[in-house]
Amino acid sequence: MDEPNAEKHTSLDCTTIPGRSWPGANLYKSLKLGWHWRRLRWAVVAASEAAQGHEANGLPPGSREFKTLFNEVASKVQKYSIKSDEPLDTLKARLPALCALERLANPNPTVPRNKTGLTLGVFNNGNGSSGFNQLRNEFLTAARRVATTKKQAIGEVVEWASGGVFKYGDVGRMTEADTPKLRAATELMTSTLANAAP
């Protein structure tokens, strides 16, 4: 009577330990990685929103706050890369906010800047001509100025100026087809700034 119990105990141990021979091991690993991926994305989004707030308040790129946010997220990305066997370049491609945060933390000193400190050409991702990229930079400069004047987050200003049509995170993905709505939002912000001037 003791022997069957011992056999049952042994077989139960084999089925509850996730390992290579466990039938659900791949599913378990996939679910676990999915959970870690969601946590990583939320961490990047939270750091990006914090950086946008600092940027809207006029903090210059390269400031300690940007470096702290980037280093915190970069270590999480590195850990996920090791767990998932995904190369860091692939993860950076899947997390565009991480690249933007890296540019704020470690600005390239040779990149031209306008008088408000906004990096010119940051969003030049090959989507459009130099004229369109100039319009996009004018839009971002105006958004930053309105955000500073009204003491609002730049994301809120972008949503207001576009009438909710696009968000701050969409600006970098825009193409020349988006020129009319980008121009209209830029003109609205420019006129708001002109009216606010003493």
N, C-alpha and C positions, 0 to 999 in steps of 0.2 A: 504494500500500500504506500510505503514511503517512496519507492522507486518511480511510480508514475508521476507523483507530485514533483519529484526532482526533475524529471524530463520536462514537465510543463513549465517549470520555472526557467529552465535553460532555454527553451524555445521562445518564451516570452521575452527574455533578455535580448535575444537575437533580433526580434522584430521591433523593439523600441529604441534601439541605438542607431541613429542615422549614420550610415556609412556607405561605401561604394556598393556593397551587396544589397543594401536596403532598397526595395522597389520604389519608394517615394523620394529617394535622395535628390534626384534632379529637380523634382517639383519643389521640394523643401528649399533647395539652394536658390531656385528661381524666385520663389516667394520672398525669401530673405533678402536677396539682392534688390528686388523690387521695392521692398520696404526701405532699405538703405538708400536707394536712388531717390525716392520721394523725400526722405529726410534731408538728403544733400541738396536737392532742388529748392526746398523750402529755406534752407540755410543760406543759399546763394541769393534767393529772392529777398530775404530779410536784410542781408548785408547790402544788397543793391539799393533797396529802399532807404536804408540808413544813409548810404553814400549820396543818394539824390537829395536827401534833406540837408546834408552838410554842404553839398554843391549849391543848392538853392540859397543857403545862408552866406554864400560867398567864400567858402573855404577853398583855398587854392589847391590844385592838384599837387600831390607829393606830401600833403600834410600828414601828420602822425595818425589822425583818425582814419584816413583812407588806408594807410599801411596796416594799421591794426585790423581793420575789417578784412582786408585782402589776405593777410597772413592767416587769420583764423579760418577763413573759408578754404584757402589753398591747402591747409593741412588736412581738412576733411576730404577734399578732392583727391589728395594723394593717398589717403587711407582707402577710399572707395576704389581707386585705380588698382591698388594691390589686391583688394578683396575680389574684384570683378574681372581682373586680368585685362581691363580695357586700358589702352594707351592714354596718356595724359592729353595728347593732341586731340584724340577723339572726344574726350570729355569736355575739353575747351570748346570744341565745335558744337557740342550739344548744349553748352551753357554760355550763351553769348554775354549774359550779364557778368560772368566771371571775367571775361576779356575787358569789358568796360571798366570794371572795378580795378583790374590790374593796371590799366592806363591811368586811372586816377591815383593809384598808389605809387606807381613808378613812371611818371611822365617822361617822355623823351624830350630832352632839353632842346633838340634841334627842330621840334615840331612848332610851326608858327602859331602864335596865340593872338587873339584880338584883345582890345583894351579891357574887356571884362574878365579875361583869363580863360575863356572857353577855348578849348583846343580846336583849331580849324582843321577840317577834313577828318575828324574822328569817325564820322559816319560814312566816309567815302568807301563803300563796300562794293564798288563796281556797278552799282545800280544807278546809272545815269551819267549825264555829261557834267562837265565842270560847272555849267550854268545852273543845273539842277542842284548840284552839291553846294553851290554858293547860296542858293535859295534856302536849302536845308539848314546851312550854317546861320543864315540871317534869322530863320525861324527860331533856332535854338538860342541865339543871342537875345532875341526879343523875349522869348519865354523866360529866360534867366533874369532879365531885367524886370519883367513884370512880377516874377516870383519874389525878387528882392524887394521891390516897391510895395507889394501887397502883403509881404511876409507870409507867403504860401509856398507849399511844396511845388516844385516844377512840374510834377505829374498832374497836380490839380489844375495848374495853369494851362497845360497842353490840352487836357480834356475840355476845359472851359472854352478855349480859343477854337477848338475844332468842333464844338457843339456835340461832343461825345462821339464823334465819328472815328477818331483814332486816339491812341494813348501814347505816352512818352516812350514806352518800349517799342512801339511800332515805327517810330521815326527812322531808325537805322535800316529798316527793311523796305522803306518806301522806294518807289521807282518813279521815272518821269511821268508815268500815267497818273500819279498822285499830285502832280504840280498844281492843278486848280485848287484843291482843298488845302494844300500847304500854303499857297499864296494867299488865299482868303484868310486863313488863320493868322498868317504873318501880318497882313494889313490890319486886321482887327486889333492885334496886340500893339502894333506901331501907333495906331490912332489912340488907343487907350493910354499909352505912354505920353503921347503928345498932349492929350487932354489933362493928364495928371501933372504936367510940367507947370511951374509957377509963372 
